[in-house]
Amino acid sequence: MPQQFVALIKQPGPRPAYYLVAEHLWGSDCNIDSDGDSQTPEDTQWTELSLSLRGTSSSHIEIDPVSIEPLVLAVRSSQESLCQQAARFIIAHSGGALERDA
């Protein structure tokens, strides 16, 4: 199993729409697969998100809640830079703090 890098985001506010996370990571015309708990494409209350760049096996991130109260999200990827980029993008839009890098 490949190594997983993890960044924890503590107490973020409303998150950016899931597709904005993908566009930040891979560009505005990126071809992605996604899954999560967004109710609509513009939903800012999601807590679960999986994004993969189509055509690659390693460009993938998973975001899941570690706790709900207070909200702590774990960003995971086999690529450290992808993990950090996603976490910092979410914090820039949502507030919160990078609790720990593992």
C-alpha positions in Angstrom: 0.0 0.0 0.0 1.4 3.4 -0.9 2.2 5.9 1.8 -0.6 8.3 2.7 0.0 11.9 3.7 -2.6 13.4 6.0 -3.4 17.1 6.8 -6.0 17.8 9.5 -8.2 21.0 9.2 -9.7 22.0 12.5 -13.0 23.9 12.6 -13.3 25.1 9.0 -16.3 27.2 8.0 -18.3 26.7 4.9 -16.2 24.9 2.3 -15.6 25.9 -1.3 -17.8 24.0 -3.8 -16.2 20.6 -4.5 -15.4 21.4 -8.1 -13.4 24.5 -7.1 -11.1 22.3 -5.1 -10.5 20.2 -8.2 -9.9 23.3 -10.4 -7.4 24.6 -7.9 -5.5 21.3 -7.9 -5.6 20.4 -11.6 -6.9 23.5 -13.6 -10.2 24.8 -14.8 -10.7 22.2 -17.6 -9.7 19.2 -15.5 -11.5 15.9 -16.1 -12.3 14.4 -12.7 -14.2 11.7 -10.9 -15.8 12.8 -7.7 -17.8 11.5 -4.9 -19.0 13.0 -1.6 -21.9 14.3 0.4 -22.6 17.5 -1.4 -26.3 18.0 -2.0 -25.7 20.3 -5.0 -22.6 21.3 -7.0 -22.6 24.6 -5.0 -23.0 23.0 -1.6 -20.6 24.5 1.0 -21.5 22.2 3.9 -20.0 19.0 2.6 -17.8 17.0 4.9 -16.8 14.1 2.6 -15.1 14.4 -0.7 -13.2 12.2 -3.0 -11.5 13.6 -6.1 -9.5 11.8 -8.8 -7.9 13.2 -12.0 -9.0 10.9 -14.8 -6.2 9.3 -16.7 -3.8 9.1 -13.7 -3.5 6.6 -10.9 -1.8 8.8 -8.3 -3.7 12.2 -8.5 -6.3 11.5 -5.9 -7.4 13.0 -2.6 -9.9 11.9 0.0 -11.4 14.2 2.6 -13.4 12.8 5.5 -14.5 14.0 8.9 -12.4 12.9 11.9 -15.0 14.6 14.2 -18.2 16.6 13.7 -18.2 18.7 16.9 -15.9 20.4 16.5 -15.5 19.7 12.8 -12.1 18.3 11.9 -11.5 17.2 8.3 -8.7 14.8 7.3 -7.2 15.4 3.8 -5.4 12.3 2.5 -3.3 11.7 -0.6 -0.4 9.5 -1.6 1.1 12.8 -2.9 2.3 15.1 -0.1 2.1 18.2 -2.3 -1.5 17.4 -3.4 -2.5 16.9 0.2 -1.0 20.2 1.3 -2.4 22.1 -1.7 -5.9 20.9 -1.0 -5.7 21.6 2.7 -4.3 25.1 2.2 -6.9 25.9 -0.4 -9.8 24.8 1.9 -8.3 26.9 4.8 -7.9 29.9 2.6 -11.6 29.8 1.7 -13.1 28.4 4.9 -10.9 29.5 7.7 -9.9 27.0 10.3 -6.4 25.9 11.0 -4.0 23.2 9.9 -4.0 21.2 13.1 -1.2 18.8 12.2 0.6 17.2 9.3 1.1 13.5 9.6 
